Protein backbone atom coordinates (compact mmCIF):
# COMPACT_ATOMS: atom_id res chain seq x y z
CA UNK A 1 0.00 0.00 0.00
CA UNK A 2 2.84 2.39 0.80
CA UNK A 3 4.26 1.98 -2.69
CA UNK A 4 0.93 2.69 -4.34
CA UNK A 5 0.43 5.74 -2.10
CA UNK A 6 3.89 7.07 -2.97
CA UNK A 7 3.20 6.43 -6.66
CA UNK A 8 -0.04 8.38 -6.40
CA UNK A 9 1.72 11.23 -4.60
CA UNK A 10 4.30 11.42 -7.36
CA UNK A 11 1.56 11.37 -10.01
CA UNK A 12 -0.37 14.11 -8.20
CA UNK A 13 2.85 16.12 -8.06
CA UNK A 14 2.96 16.17 -11.86
CA UNK A 15 5.15 13.15 -12.61
CA UNK A 16 3.03 11.18 -15.09
CA UNK A 17 5.32 8.16 -14.96
CA UNK A 18 7.21 7.94 -11.62
CA UNK A 19 10.26 5.69 -11.48
CA UNK A 20 11.28 3.34 -8.70
CA UNK A 21 13.86 5.92 -7.58
CA UNK A 22 11.11 8.54 -7.31
CA UNK A 23 9.12 6.21 -5.08
CA UNK A 24 12.20 5.45 -2.95
CA UNK A 25 12.87 9.18 -2.53
CA UNK A 26 9.31 9.85 -1.39
CA UNK A 27 9.30 6.98 1.08
CA UNK A 28 12.76 7.72 2.48
CA UNK A 29 11.75 11.35 3.02
CA UNK A 30 9.22 10.17 5.62
CA UNK A 31 11.42 7.45 7.10
CA UNK A 32 9.75 4.42 5.50
CA UNK A 33 11.91 1.48 4.50
CA UNK A 34 11.65 0.09 0.99
CA UNK A 35 11.45 -3.57 0.04
CA UNK A 36 12.88 -3.68 -3.49
CA UNK A 37 11.00 -6.86 -4.39
CA UNK A 38 7.60 -5.41 -3.47
CA UNK A 39 8.43 -2.09 -5.12
CA UNK A 40 9.40 -3.81 -8.37
CA UNK A 41 6.14 -5.79 -8.28
CA UNK A 42 4.07 -2.61 -7.90
CA UNK A 43 6.09 -0.81 -10.58
CA UNK A 44 5.59 -3.79 -12.92
CA UNK A 45 1.83 -3.71 -12.36
CA UNK A 46 1.61 0.03 -13.05
CA UNK A 47 4.08 0.15 -15.95
CA UNK A 48 2.56 1.67 -19.08
CA UNK A 49 -0.80 2.40 -17.45
CA UNK A 50 -2.48 5.76 -16.98
CA UNK A 51 -2.94 6.33 -13.26
CA UNK A 52 -6.35 7.94 -13.81
CA UNK A 53 -7.62 4.80 -15.55
CA UNK A 54 -6.20 2.59 -12.79
CA UNK A 55 -7.96 4.64 -10.11
CA UNK A 56 -11.22 4.69 -12.07
CA UNK A 57 -11.19 0.91 -12.46
CA UNK A 58 -10.39 0.52 -8.75
CA UNK A 59 -13.34 2.68 -7.76
CA UNK A 60 -15.59 0.51 -9.89
CA UNK A 61 -14.33 -2.58 -8.05
CA UNK A 62 -14.85 -0.94 -4.66
CA UNK A 63 -18.51 -0.33 -5.47
CA UNK A 64 -19.16 -4.06 -5.08
CA UNK A 65 -17.44 -4.30 -1.67
CA UNK A 66 -19.79 -4.12 1.34
CA UNK A 67 -18.89 -1.15 3.49
CA UNK A 68 -20.90 -1.87 6.61
CA UNK A 69 -23.64 0.66 5.89
CA UNK A 70 -26.08 -2.11 5.14
CA UNK A 71 -25.56 -3.59 8.61
CA UNK A 72 -26.52 -0.33 10.31
CA UNK A 73 -29.53 0.08 8.05
CA UNK A 74 -30.74 -3.44 8.68
CA UNK A 75 -30.36 -3.16 12.46
CA UNK A 76 -32.18 0.17 12.38
CA UNK A 77 -34.94 -1.45 10.37
CA UNK A 78 -35.20 -4.25 12.91
CA UNK A 79 -35.43 -1.75 15.75
CA UNK A 80 -38.15 0.14 13.93
CA UNK A 81 -40.08 -3.07 13.34
CA UNK A 82 -39.94 -4.12 16.98
CA UNK A 83 -40.55 -0.79 18.65
CA UNK A 84 -41.04 1.90 16.05
CA UNK A 85 -42.29 4.62 18.42
CA UNK A 86 -39.64 4.07 21.08
CA UNK A 87 -36.63 4.85 18.92
CA UNK A 88 -37.55 8.45 17.98
CA UNK A 89 -38.39 9.28 21.60
CA UNK A 90 -34.87 8.37 22.64
CA UNK A 91 -33.30 10.48 19.91
CA UNK A 92 -35.37 13.55 20.81
CA UNK A 93 -34.25 13.53 24.45
CA UNK A 94 -31.83 16.44 25.00
CA UNK A 95 -28.70 15.73 27.03
CA UNK A 96 -28.85 17.08 30.56
CA UNK A 97 -26.23 19.70 31.43
CA UNK A 98 -23.51 18.36 33.68
CA UNK A 99 -23.04 20.05 37.04
CA UNK A 100 -19.65 21.19 38.32
CA UNK A 101 -19.62 18.48 41.02
CA UNK A 102 -20.26 15.65 38.55
CA UNK A 103 -17.56 16.72 36.10
CA UNK A 104 -14.79 14.14 35.67
CA UNK A 105 -12.45 16.21 33.55
CA UNK A 106 -9.42 15.05 35.52
CA UNK A 107 -11.09 11.83 36.77
CA UNK A 108 -9.89 12.54 40.30
CA UNK A 109 -6.23 12.80 39.32
CA UNK A 110 -4.10 15.88 39.38
CA UNK A 111 -1.31 16.46 36.94
CA UNK A 112 1.16 17.02 39.79
CA UNK A 113 0.13 14.27 42.27
Buried (B, 14 or more C-beta within 10 A) or exposed (E): EBBBEBBBBBBEEEEEBBEBEBBBBBBEEEEEEBEEEEBEEBBEEBEEEEBEEBEEEEEEEEEEEEEEEEEEEEEEEEEEEEEEEEEEEEEEEEEEEEEEEEEEEEEEEEEEE
